[in-house]
């Protein structure tokens, strides 16, 4: 490069890392669920949904079998019907559930005798299809009454730096605190209160005029100049909003919510009319991160189900499923022309993927801690990543692998350490020099005693 790119990376550290996922879970009991009902059809379909649909759906089609509709279930696979209505003794699916079955389903789990009996009774009764048992999560939302967070519980779970590097948004408890990052002491510009539960996701619009925040069953879009809400969504959200992002141009907002260990749901929200333009189940676990391609046509998602997915936003269809992480995938980012994505995870891996071939083409670094955050700046020749141990690295001169070559795939440089467990990071793609020299605010002794408090630290770097 003829000139250096300047990147301001702000890193968030926390003293406690919850085993349940990347972000602290907040108050217990906020995700109530209604009873599934006791009907045979409902019970049988609920078992299929939780135990079988993950492999036998329209996208995966393991063994050529799709179980997500009565039509595809009765169609079976290349070996013929798997279910014969009224005849569980001759139905291959019922036989495969038995302990001595070979092949056995599910492959690594034995259903209980009660579950097997329910499915057999369902087949014997004619395979009645109860669509309400399979309805999207938003149709089965249990009401939850939230109360304000305790004054002593003000966790910091997310950061977002404005595109010009002058404003730092911090989710502190249920509030969004806006700091002036252009001044040396990071003074507070505003405190915006729109959530009762902890804020877990923040994102700036491309022009820096809007800031979106996500908490439990609530998304708010704020005017970043008047510090007032412009839009708010609550209907249909099922759980905590764990990832959020504006589309290029700022006309739409992507938000991820769902139920931990069960579903990761994507919502596409129109800012022009407040309408939900799209909503679908994207993953079988929490979506920890998402990223729009630079042309706004695709969206990449990273999830606790160990998958990275790339979506076509016009059709809402899955373009690529990237499998290779062995633990939760915590971060994802597109390159400039959306031909590749980089992902990072709790398995301590940082991987670059070719979207067209769905193959891993680069492995970066040899990390001793989970890689929790990743960014791929505009010019696409340098990747920035942060780890669970607080280390921040840059990777340049990226070199695709050939086959299973064990090369690190690029030049690694450690550019800082937050001296805390890393939870998430925020940065500008082209920060101003004045922002680079601004020291980060230091927490007071009182702040540090708060449960879940996270100090913020700036790590300036100039990369070529």
QUILIN-V309733 format. One record per residue. N is the residue number from 1. OMEGA is omega in whole degrees, -180 to 180 (* if undefined). Layout:
BEGIN
N&OMEGA + N&OMEGA
END
This chain:
BEGIN
1&178 + 2&179 + 3&-179 + 4&172 + 5&-179 + 6&-176 + 7&174 + 8&-178 + 9&178 + 10&-171 + 11&-178 + 12&179 + 13&176 + 14&-177 + 15&-176 + 16&178 + 17&-177 + 18&-178 + 19&-176 + 20&-180 + 21&-176 + 22&-177 + 23&176 + 24&-170 + 25&-180 + 26&-176 + 27&180 + 28&173 + 29&-179 + 30&-179 + 31&177 + 32&179 + 33&-180 + 34&175 + 35&180 + 36&-178 + 37&-173 + 38&180 + 39&-179 + 40&-179 + 41&-180 + 42&-179 + 43&-180 + 44&-179 + 45&176 + 46&177 + 47&178 + 48&-178 + 49&-176 + 50&-172 + 51&-170 + 52&-174 + 53&-179 + 54&179 + 55&-174 + 56&177 + 57&-175 + 58&-179 + 59&-175 + 60&178 + 61&178 + 62&-179 + 63&-179 + 64&-174 + 65&176 + 66&-176 + 67&-169 + 68&172 + 69&-180 + 70&-179 + 71&-178 + 72&177 + 73&-179 + 74&178 + 75&-180 + 76&179 + 77&-177 + 78&180 + 79&177 + 80&-177 + 81&175 + 82&179 + 83&174 + 84&-177 + 85&180 + 86&-174 + 87&-180 + 88&-177 + 89&179 + 90&180 + 91&-176 + 92&-179 + 93&179 + 94&179 + 95&-176 + 96&-179 + 97&-176 + 98&-175 + 99&-176 + 100&-174 + 101&175 + 102&6 + 103&-177 + 104&177 + 105&-12 + 106&-172 + 107&-173 + 108&-177 + 109&176 + 110&176 + 111&179 + 112&178 + 113&180 + 114&179 + 115&179 + 116&179 + 117&180 + 118&-180 + 119&177 + 120&178 + 121&179 + 122&178 + 123&-180 + 124&-180 + 125&175 + 126&178 + 127&177 + 128&-175 + 129&179 + 130&-174 + 131&-178 + 132&178 + 133&-176 + 134&-177 + 135&177 + 136&-176 + 137&-176 + 138&179 + 139&-178 + 140&-176 + 141&175 + 142&178 + 143&179 + 144&177 + 145&-179 + 146&172 + 147&-179 + 148&177 + 149&176 + 150&-179 + 151&-178 + 152&-179 + 153&-179 + 154&-176 + 155&171 + 156&-176 + 157&-175 + 158&178 + 159&170 + 160&-180 + 161&-178 + 162&-177 + 163&179 + 164&177 + 165&-175 + 166&-179 + 167&177 + 168&177 + 169&-179 + 170&174 + 171&-178 + 172&-174 + 173&179 + 174&-178 + 175&171 + 176&-179 + 177&-177 + 178&179 + 179&174 + 180&-177 + 181&179 + 182&179 + 183&-170 + 184&-178 + 185&178 + 186&-177 + 187&178 + 188&178 + 189&-178 + 190&172 + 191&-174 + 192&-176 + 193&-179 + 194&-177 + 195&172 + 196&177 + 197&-177 + 198&175 + 199&-176 + 200&-179 + 201&178 + 202&176 + 203&175 + 204&170 + 205&-175 + 206&-179 + 207&177 + 208&-178 + 209&-178 + 210&177 + 211&179 + 212&177 + 213&-180 + 214&176 + 215&-180 + 216&177 + 217&-179 + 218&172 + 219&179 + 220&172 + 221&-175 + 222&167 + 223&-172 + 224&177 + 225&179 + 226&180 + 227&179 + 228&180 + 229&176 + 230&-179 + 231&176 + 232&177 + 233&175 + 234&-176 + 235&174 + 236&179 + 237&-171 + 238&-175 + 239&-179 + 240&176 + 241&-171 + 242&178 + 243&-176 + 244&179 + 245&175 + 246&172 + 247&173 + 248&-174 + 249&173 + 250&-179 + 251&-178 + 252&179 + 253&174 + 254&179 + 255&180 + 256&172 + 257&-179 + 258&-178 + 259&-176 + 260&178 + 261&-178 + 262&-175 + 263&171 + 264&-174 + 265&177 + 266&174 + 267&174 + 268&-173 + 269&178 + 270&178 + 271&-178 + 272&-176 + 273&179 + 274&-176 + 275&172 + 276&-175 + 277&180 + 278&179 + 279&180 + 280&177 + 281&-175 + 282&-177 + 283&178 + 284&178 + 285&-178 + 286&171 + 287&-176 + 288&-178 + 289&175 + 290&-179 + 291&174 + 292&169 + 293&-174 + 294&177 + 295&177 + 296&-176 + 297&-177 + 298&177 + 299&177 + 300&-179 + 301&179 + 302&-170 + 303&174 + 304&176 + 305&175 + 306&-178 + 307&165 + 308&178 + 309&175 + 310&-174 + 311&169 + 312&-172 + 313&178 + 314&-177 + 315&-174 + 316&-178 + 317&178 + 318&178 + 319&-178 + 320&174 + 321&-174 + 322&-175 + 323&180 + 324&175 + 325&-179 + 326&175 + 327&-176 + 328&174 + 329&-169 + 330&-179 + 331&179 + 332&178 + 333&175 + 334&165 + 335&-171 + 336&-175 + 337&175 + 338&172 + 339&-179 + 340&169 + 341&173 + 342&-180 + 343&178 + 344&-175 + 345&179 + 346&176 + 347&178 + 348&-177 + 349&173 + 350&-170 + 351&173 + 352&-175 + 353&169 + 354&-174 + 355&-177 + 356&-178 + 357&-177 + 358&-178 + 359&171 + 360&-178 + 361&179 + 362&167 + 363&-174 + 364&173 + 365&177 + 366&-167 + 367&178 + 368&180 + 369&178 + 370&175 + 371&-165 + 372&-178 + 373&-179 + 374&177 + 375&179 + 376&-175 + 377&-169 + 378&-173 + 379&166 + 380&-178 + 381&179 + 382&176 + 383&178 + 384&-180 + 385&176 + 386&-175 + 387&179 + 388&180 + 389&179 + 390&179 + 391&175 + 392&-176 + 393&168 + 394&179 + 395&-179 + 396&-178 + 397&-177 + 398&-176 + 399&179 + 400&177 + 401&167 + 402&-177 + 403&-179 + 404&179 + 405&-174 + 406&179 + 407&179 + 408&172 + 409&179 + 410&-180 + 411&-178 + 412&177 + 413&176 + 414&-174 + 415&177 + 416&175 + 417&-178 + 418&180 + 419&176 + 420&172 + 421&-178 + 422&178 + 423&176 + 424&-176 + 425&176 + 426&-180 + 427&174 + 428&178 + 429&-180 + 430&-175 + 431&178 + 432&180 + 433&-179 + 434&179 + 435&-178 + 436&-176 + 437&-176 + 438&177 + 439&-179 + 440&176 + 441&180 + 442&-180 + 443&176 + 444&178 + 445&178 + 446&179 + 447&-175 + 448&180 + 449&-179 + 450&179 + 451&176 + 452&180 + 453&180 + 454&175 + 455&178 + 456&-177 + 457&178 + 458&179 + 459&180 + 460&176 + 461&173 + 462&-176 + 463&-178 + 464&*
END
